[in-house]
Amino acid sequence: FLDLRMPEIDGFGVLAELRAQDLAMPIIVLSAVTQRESVVKAFKSGAKSYLVKPLKPDQILRKTLEILKANF
């Protein structure tokens, strides 16, 4: 999971770094940011899913299992 708002580097910077290192791990963005541009940018940057906070634990678990089944 990756939040877009972090103190030292934003989530887009992290996504770019992961892509630059050619790491093929599935990333789920979990963020309070709801702007369409941010969601689209996250997917274009390599995110496999985008969840908007706040979430219930069962929603997070369901999405995690979905992504794991699709990628492993």
Stockholm file with secondary structure:
# STOCKHOLM 1.0

chainA/1-72         FLDLRMPEIDGFGVLAELRAQDLAMPIIVLSAVTQRESVVKAFKSGAKSYLVKPLKPDQILRKTLEILKANF
#=GR chainA/1-72 SS CBCSCCSSSCHHHHHHHHHHTTCCCCEEEEESCCCHHHHHHHHHTTEEEEEESSCCHHHHHHHHHHHHHHHC
#=GC SS_cons        CBCSCCSSSCHHHHHHHHHHTTCCCCEEEEESCCCHHHHHHHHHTTEEEEEESSCCHHHHHHHHHHHHHHHC
//
